[in-house]
Amino acid sequence: MAKATLFTSESVTEGHPDKICDQISDAILDTLLTQDPTSRVAVETCATSGVILVAGEVTTRGYVDVQAVARDVLRDIGYTDPDYGIDCDDAGVLVSLHSQSSDIARGIGTGRAQGAGDQGLMFGYAVNETPELMPLPIMLAHRLAQRLAWLRKSGKLKYLRPDGKTQVAVEYESGKPVRLANVVVAAQHNPEISLRQLQAELLAYLIRPVCGKLLRPSTEVFVNATGRFVQGGPQADTGLTGRKIIVDTYGGRGRHGGGCFSGKDPSKVDRSAAYAARYIAKNLVASELASECEVQLAYVIGYPEPISIAVNTFGTGVLRADEDFVPIIRKHFPLRPGVIISELKLRRPIYRATATYGHFGRSLPGFTWERTDKLKELRRYLPKPRRG
């Protein structure tokens, strides 16, 4: 019998302190791209009890009322009550923005031949264990977090508050998911709700609808394991842009180059090249050239071409060697930062939607890196069936 293995991924709700910060940073980016698509933006947000701090570098012909944007994001999330430790009307919003370094700007340029906005390495990943070509643990964790927020916002469970986290461990046999080993939910709530009621209703309205048949009698379920989660959000845990990079990507499957996405315009290859790498990996898996694929791209500031490309199909590729994928990638996919930006249409105000529930695995308007439009070209490389 094949040995069973476990893999765990987590997600967080839009009211989590770090995700508040990601959303504010990306909302500022969207506001500026709406007015000036060539805006250069690198904005980070910090959130603590009653205070939002926005800092970074911006070069733009547009204008953004940072205080208004931050308050709108807090309001949309649901931070509308002073009892939550921060609220949209009374929070202090501090701003410290300055222009992009001229030393960085001179190396980037514009157009299809523009150079990378920084050095670094970026990864993309895809696997055929879900329809989204994403790992099952992170997709389930995202769905739980998303539904937890919906239960609050819809009024279905009125006692819920904005902060929350989810976690899922999937059991695999021979590389295939077979059941859920455990499910973890931490849901912020009003003080008058009993733990027994919270656990029963989250099992009925959250965990069972999302997990379905993968939930077995043997699955361990943990809901608010400390027994109480009333104080949450920035009041309980300082938030910061870019601190949920594994939640944002593949839940720990595949590797990560270390750069965050939110608050950065697409001249920063931390963002645009990571989207391109996902686009490549997803199309290679969708075309059945591999069942699992990880793509690494690496860049140097000011230079338009990637200085290295690496592919790992974990033994599932149909070509003789993984290195044989590299010329195919160079031929069929955008790799120069300017071409990535142009072909994936990354100068549009699409980014706040990416800041919650993952940058990958969702076919939302503007998520062009999730397209599988290269299948006809790529399937030409499938081995020809042998004649009888």
TORVOMI-478766 format. One record per residue: y, x, z of N, C-alpha, C in turn; residue in three letters. Coordinates in steps of 0.02 Angstrom, whole numbers, plus 50000, padded with zeros to 5 digits. Example, Ala and Ser with C-alpha at 12.3 -4.5 7.8 and 13.67 -1.06 7.14 Angstrom:
2
497165066050390497755061550390498355066050390Ala;498885064250354499475068450357500025064550394Ser;
END
This chain:
388
499405004250000500005000050000500625004450000Met;501135002149963501765005849961502115005250028Ala;502405010750049502765010850113503415006950107Lys;503555002650156504174998850157504745003150183Ala;505335002350153505925005950175506495000850185Thr;506975002650226507554998350239508185001650213Leu;508644997450188509314999950170509824994750192Phe;510364997250225510864992950255511544994050223Thr;511914988650212512614988950189513024983950229Ser;513674985250233514124980750269514714978650226Glu;515034973250247515654970950217516114968550272Ser;516734967150254517214964450303517614958850270Val;517904954550311518304949050285519004951550267Thr;519374947250234520064948950215520524949750275Glu;520324947150333520724947850393520574954050434Gly;520094958150412519954964450446520574968950440His;520744972750492521364976750491521424981450431Pro;520874984850413520914989350355521024985450290Asp;520724979550285520804975650224521494972350220Lys;521804970750276522514968750274522914974150239Ile;522794980350258523184985950231523044986950156Cys;522414986550136522254987150065522604981750024Asp;522604975650050522914970150013523674970950008Gln;523994973150061524724974150057524874979750007Ile;524504985150010524624990749963524534988549891Ser;524004984649878523884982449809524364976849788Asp;524594972849835525094967749818525754970949799Ala;525934976349832526534980149813526444983049743Ile;525864985949730525724988649663525784983249610Leu;525484977449622525514971949573526234969749560Asp;526634969349613527324967249605527704972049559Thr;527574978449567527934983349526527654983549455Leu;527004982949446526734982949378526954976849339Leu;527084971249373527334965349339528004966649306Thr;528424970749338529084972249311529084978449267Gln;528704983449285528684989749248527974992249246Asp;527614990949190526904992949186526795000449191Pro;527315004449183527235011749188527395014249258Thr;527465009849306527625011849375527095016749401Ser;527345021849436526905026549471526935024849545Arg;526365023049572526345020349640525775023549679Val;525925025849739525425028149786525655025949855Ala;525455019949874525715016749935525145015749985Val;525285017550046524805016550100525115012250155Glu;524695008350187524925003750239524535005050303Thr;524885004550359524575004950425524744998550462Cys;524264995650496524374989450534524134990350606Ala;524564988650653524364988650723524664982450756Thr;524604981950820524814975850854525554974250841Ser;525674968950802526354966550789526754970650740Gly;526454975750709526854980350666526464982050603Val;526814982050547526574984550483527014990450462Ile;526704996050444527075001850418526845003150347Leu;527315003350300527165004750230527505011250211Val;527115016050184527395022550166527075024850101Ala;527415029450066527125032150006527635034149954Gly;527395034849892527805037349837527815032149781Glu;528405030649757528495025749704529025028149655Val;528855028149591529355029349539529295023449490Thr;529835019549484529795013349446530485010949425Thr;530495006849373531115003449354531144996449385Arg;530624994749423530604988249456530854988649527Gly;530794983049562531014982549632530504978349670Tyr;530374980349731529924976449773530234975549842Val;530224969449866530414967849935529794968649977Asp;529704974550005529094976250040528974971650099Val;529504970050135529424965650193529154958750171Gln;529444956050118529224949550094528494949650071Ala;528304955050035527614955650012527134956050071Val;527294960150120526854960850178526774954250215Ala;527324950650223527284944250258526894939050218Arg;526964939150152526584934450110525834935850115Asp;525644942150117524934943950123524664941550190Val;525024942950244524814940550310524734932950311Leu;525204929550280525174922150278524564919750238Arg;524454922750180523884920750139523214921850175Asp;523164927250212522544928750248522434923650304Ile;522984921650336522924916950391523204919450457Gly;523574924950455523894927450516524554923750525Tyr;524504917650551525084913250558525204911250631Thr;524834914250677524874912250747524984918550789Asp;525514918750831525624924650874525044926350919Pro;524624921350935524034922750977523554927650944Asp;523604928450878523154933050843523374940350849Tyr;523934941650880524164948450890524634950950836Gly;524634947650780525114949050727525184942650687Ile;525794940850666525884934950625526414936250573Asp;526374932250520526774933650460527524933050471Cys;527734928950518528454927850527528784932750576Asp;528394935150625528694939250678528494946550676Asp;528034948450634527814955450632528394960050612Ala;528434965750642528904970850620528624974350558Gly;529034975050506528814978450445529274984450433Val;528984990450439529354996650431529174999650363Leu;529675002350328529575004750260529845011850253Val;529435016250224529655023050208529355025050141Ser;529745023850088529515025350020529995030449988Leu;529715034949948530125039649910529805040649842His;530135044149797529895044849728529315049749725Ser;528935049049670528365053449659528605060649650Gln;528205065349674528365072449666528445074149592Ser;528975077749577529095079949507528555084749484Ser;528255088549531527725093249513527105089549489Asp;526985083649519526425079549497526595076049431Ile;527195073249428527405069349369527385073449305Ala;527575079749309527615083949248526935085149217Arg;526405084549256525745085949230525385079949201Gly;525675073949209525305067949190525485065649120Ile;526135064749107526345062349042526185054949033Gly;526205052648970526075045748955525635045148893Thr;525415039148878525035037948817524305039848823Gly;523955039448767523235040548767523045047748782Arg;523505052448775523365059448789523595061548858Ala;523795056748901524055058748966523525062049008Gln;523755066649051523295070249095523115066249156Gly;522615068649192522405065449254522945066349307Ala;523025061249349523535061449401523345065549462Gly;522725068049463522505072249518521835075349499Asp;521645080549535520965082949528520505078549569Gln;519855079049556519385075149596518765073249558Gly;518305070249594517665068049566517565060749584Leu;517315056949536517235049649544516525047749522Met;516255042649555515575040349540515575033049520Phe;515135031349475514975024449458514225023449464Gly;514025017249479513315016049493513135008949470Tyr;512525008149449512255001649432511495001749442Ala;511214995949460510494995249469510304988149451Val;509704987149424509524980649397509194975949448Asn;509324976849513509004972549563509394966049577Glu;509984965149548510354958849553510654957149485Thr;510834950849472511144949149408511794952949395Pro;512134954849449512764958549442512654966049429Glu;512014968049428511824975149421512134979249478Leu;512094976349538512334979549599511754979649650Met;511804984049700511294983949753511314977349791Pro;510724974749808510684968349843511014968549912Leu;510944973849953511244973550020511994972550019Pro;512354976049976513094975349976513294968649948Ile;512924965949898513094959449871513004953949923Met;512474954249962512364949250014512894949950069Leu;513054956150088513564957150139514234954450116Ala;514424955550053515044952750026515034945150027His;514484942150006514444934850003514504931850073Arg;514204935050122514264932750190514994933150214Leu;515324938750201516014939650222516474934650187Ala;516354933550123516764928950084516674921750109Gln;516054919950123515934913050147516194912250218Arg;516164917450258516444917050325517184915450322Leu;517544918750276518254917250268518354910150241Ala;517914907850196517974901150169517864895850223Trp;517374896950267517254892250322517864891450366Leu;518244896850375518864896550414519414893150375Arg;519534895250314520104892850276520024885550254Lys;519404883550242519284876550221519324871650279Ser;519314874350340519324869950399518634867750421Gly;518104870150387517424868250406517264870450477Lys;517464876550494517394879150562518084881250586Leu;518454876650614519164877650629519274882750685Lys;518774884250723518854888950778518824896250757Tyr;518664897550694518624904450670519324907350662Leu;519384913850673520004917650662519904922650606Arg;520434926050582520374929750519519914935750518Pro;519814939250573519434945450571518684944050569Asp;518314948450538517584947650536517234953150498Gly;516604954150515516194959250481515494956450470Lys;515164958750418514474956850405514074963050388Thr;513424962550397512984968250383512284965650367Gln;511964968750319511314966350295510854972350286Val;510244971850312509714976750299509174973550256Ala;509044976450199508534973850152507924978350155Val;507344975250157506714979050155506484979650082Glu;506304985650062506074987049994505344989349995Tyr;504974987249945504304989749932504274992049860Glu;504064998249850504045001249783504715000549747Ser;505255001149786505925000849757506184993949744Gly;505804988749761506004981849748506164978249814Lys;506714974449817506874970749878506384965049889Pro;506134964349951505644959249966505864954450021Val;506274956650068506504952150121507094955250157Arg;507414951150199507944953750242507634955750309Leu;507764961950329507524964150394507974961750449Ala;508634962150438509104959450487509764957750455Asn;510114953150487510784950950466511244951250527Val;511824954150518512304954950573512964951650553Val;513234947550596513884944450584514304945250647Val;514914947650638515414947750692515994943450669Ala;516094937750703516584932850681517094931750737Ala;517724933150722518254931850771518334924250781Gln;518474922150843518474915050858518974913350913His;519124906950919519544904550974519154905051040Asn;519504905751096519154907051159518734901351185Pro;518884895151165518534889551195517834888351166Glu;517654891651112517014890451080516464894451116Ile;515904891151130515354894551163514974898851113Ser;514664904051139514254908451096513674904551065Leu;513374900051103512804896251077513014891951017Arg;513594888651022513824884550966513984888950905Gln;514324894450918514504899050863513884901550828Leu;513384903750865512774906450834512404901050795Gln;512364895150822512004889750788512354887750723Ala;513014887150725513374884750666513434890250613Glu;513484896450633513494901750582512814902650550Leu;512284901450587511624901650556511554896050505Leu;511794890050523511714884250479512184884350420Ala;512814886250430513324885550378513474892050341Tyr;513254897650368513414904150338512784907750316Leu;512354909450363511804914050349511274910850305Ile;511054904850322510534901650281510764900150210Arg;511374897350200511594896050131511654902350088Pro;511854907850117511944914050079511284917550067Val;510874918150118510274922350114509674918850085Cys;509644912250092509124908350060508424910750076Gly;508004911450024507294912950033507164919950058Lys;507664924350053507564931150079507554931250155Leu;507814925850186507804925250258507114922950280Leu;506774926850320506084925350342506074924250418Arg;505534921350445505474920650517505534927350553Pro;505334932750519505364939450550506054942650546Ser;506524939650509507194942450503507564941850569Thr;507824947450593508244947450653508944945350635Glu;509244940950674509924938650663510344940250724Val;510904943650713511354945450767512034942350752Phe;512284938050795512944935050787513354936650850Val;513904940250840514344942150896513934945150954Asn;513644950950940513164953950985513444955651054Ala;514114956351060514404957651126514484951251166Thr;514424945551133514504939151166515194936051159Gly;515684939951135516364937251130516764941551081Arg;517134938151037517564941550988518194937150979Phe;518614937151030519234933351027519814937751004Val;519874943551034520404948151014520164952150954Gln;520534951750899520334955350838520944957050797Gly;520824958550733521374960550689521714966850713Gly;522324968150690522674974350708522814975050782Pro;522794969550819522894969850891522334973650925Gln;521734973150898521154976350928520954982850895Ala;521164983750832520924989450793521444991050739Asp;521754996850745522264998750696521964999150626Thr;522314996350577522084996350508522435001650466Gly;522105003750412522385008850369522115007950298Leu;522545008650248522335008350179521805013650165Thr;521285011750130520795016550105520255018550154Gly;520175014750207519675016650257519015012950248Arg;518965008750197518345005050184518085006650114Lys;518035013150098517855015150030517125013650014Ile;516685013350064515995011650050515915004150041Ile;516285000250081516304992950070516574991450000Val;517074995249978517394994049913516934995549855Asp;516424999649865516025002049808515314999249810Thr;514825003149833514125001249825513745000749892Tyr;514115000449946513794999550011513375005350034Gly;513525011250007513145017250027512625019249976Gly;512455014949928512005016849874512405020949823Arg;512095025949795512465030449753512925034649797Gly;513275039249765513725043649802514445041349793Arg;514885044549831515605042849829516005049249826His;516515049249783516935055249777517435056149833Gly;517545050949874517975051649932518665048649924Gly;518885047449863519555044649852519545037049857Gly;520065034249890520105026949894520465024249831Cys;520475017649824520755014349766521435011149780Phe;521475007349833522045002749843522705006449850Ser;523225003249821523895005949824524045011249771Gly;523555012749727523645017949677523675014949608Lys;524175016949569524205014749499523665018449460Asp;523495016049399522915018849364522995025849337Pro;523585028849342523625035949323523245040249373Ser;523115037449432522695040849481521965039749463Lys;521625045249444520935044549422520465042649479Val;520685043449542520295040649597520105033449583Asp;520575029849552520455022849538520195021749467Arg;520575023949417520405022249348519745025449326Ser;519615031649346518985034849325518385032049363Ala;518495029749425517945026449460517765019949426Ala;518275016349402518145010249364517785011849298Tyr;517995017249265517665019249203516935021249215Ala;516815024649270516125026849286515675020849299Ala;515935015849333515555009549343515415006249275Arg;515925005949233515855003049166515295006449127Tyr;515275012949130514755016749095514075015249125Ile;514015015949191513365014949223513105007949212Ala;513545002949217513324995949208513074994749137Lys;513414997349088513204996349019512555000049003Asn;512455005849033511825009449022511235005549052Leu;511335002549110510794998649140510704992049103Val;511254988649086511204982349050510864983148982Ala;510944988848951510634990148886509904992248891Ser;509654992948953508964994748968508815001948951Glu;509325006148947509215013348942509005016349008Leu;509135012749063508915014849129508905008649174Ala;508495008849226508485003449275508985004749331Ser;509155010949341509635012949392510015018949365Glu;510655019149378511055024449347511665026149391Cys;511785032549399512385034949433512735039849385Glu;513385038849377513785043049332514335046449373Val;514405052949365514955056549397515425059249343Gln;516075058049354516595061049313517035065349357Leu;517265071049331517705075449370518305077449327Ala;518885078049359519515079349324519925084649360Tyr;520385087549323520885092149352521575089349334Val;522045089849379522695086949370523035089549306Ile;523315084949268523685086749208523265087649146Gly;522605087549152522165088749094521845082249073Tyr;521825080649009521605073948988520855072948986Pro;520455078148975519735077248969519395078249037Glu;518845074649049518455076349110518185083349104Pro;518185087049159517935093949156517185094149170Ile;516895088649191516165088149194515955080849195Ser;515355079649167515035073049169514315074249191Ile;514085070349239513395070949262513095063949265Ala;512455063449248512095057049248511445057949287Val;511295053049329510665052949365510365045949357Asn;509785045549326509445039049319508855038249367Thr;508785042949414508275042449466507575041349437Phe;507455044449380506795044049348506685037749308Gly;507205033549299507115027249263507375027549192Thr;507675032949171507975033349105507445033849050Gly;507605031148992507125031148937507205037148891Val;507735041048901507825047048861507435052748890Leu;507365058048852506955063748874507215066748939Arg;507875067248945508185070149005508845066749017Ala;509065066649080509695063349097510285066749062Asp;510235073249048510775076649013510895073848944Glu;510375070648915510435067848848510905061748846Asp;511065058948905511535053448907512265055648898Phe;512405061948913513095064248913513425063648844Val;513115066148789513435065148723513515057848704Pro;513055053548726513115046348713513725043548749Ile;513825045548811514405043348849515045045748816Ile;515065052048795515665054748763515825050948698Arg;515315048748663515425045348599515655038248608Lys;515405034648658515495027348660515965024848715His;516175029048761516565026548818517235030148825Phe;517735026648851518385029948864518325034648923Pro;518565040848914518525045948966519195049048983Leu;519645049448934520325051948948520695046748989Arg;521065048749040521415043849082521835038849042Pro;522205041248992522615036748952522205031748913Gly;521625033948888521185029448850520835024548896Val;520625026848955520345022349005520835016749021Ile;521465018749034521985013849052522085008848995Ile;522095011348933522215007048876521625002448863Ser;521015005148860520435001048842520234996148897Glu;520334998048959520164993549014520764989449037Leu;521334990349004521934986349017522134986549091Lys;522234992649115522334993649187523064993549208Leu;523524992349162524234992049183524464984849196Arg;524004980549209524174973649226524144972549302Arg;524484967449328524484966249400523844962549423Pro;523294966349426522634963449439522344965749506Ile;522724969749543522404973849594522314970649662Tyr;522734965949681522624963049747521934959649750Arg;521714956749695521054953549694520494958449706Ala;520604964849690520084969849701520024971849774Thr;520534970449814520594973449880520154970149933Ala;519804964849916519324961649962518674960249926Thr;518134960949962517464959049939517224963149879Tyr;517464969249874517194974049826517554974349760Gly;517624980449735517924981649669517424980749613His;516784980349630516254980049580515784974149594Phe;515484971649540514994966249548515294959349543Gly;515944958749525516254952149520516584951649451Arg;516454946349416516744945249349517374940949355Ser;517884943849385518524940349392518984942249334Leu;519494938149320519974939949268520284946749283Pro;520274951049233520554957649242520064962949262Gly;519474961049284518964965949304518594968349241Phe;518954971649198518694973649132518124978649137Thr;518094982449190517564987349199516884984149213Trp;516874977549223516254973949233515974971149168Glu;516314972149113516064969749048515434973649028Arg;514984970348992514414973748961514484972848885Thr;514994975848857515154974948786514924980848743Asp;514534985348771514304991048732513554990648717Lys;513254984748728512524984348724512264985548653Leu;512604982748603512364983648534512364990948514Lys;512894994548533512935001648517512405005748554Glu;512305004148618511865008148660511135006848646Leu;510955000748626510244999248616509965002848555Arg;510395005648514510145009848459509775016048484Arg;509905017848547509605023948575508945022448610Tyr;508745015948613508105014348643507545017248599Leu;507025019948631506465022748591506155017448547Pro;505995019448486505675014848439504955013548461Lys;504735007248460504035005848478503545009148428Pro;503015011748454502515014948410502125009648371Arg;501995011248309501595006748267500865007648282Arg;500515001648282499805001248297499415006848269Gly;
END
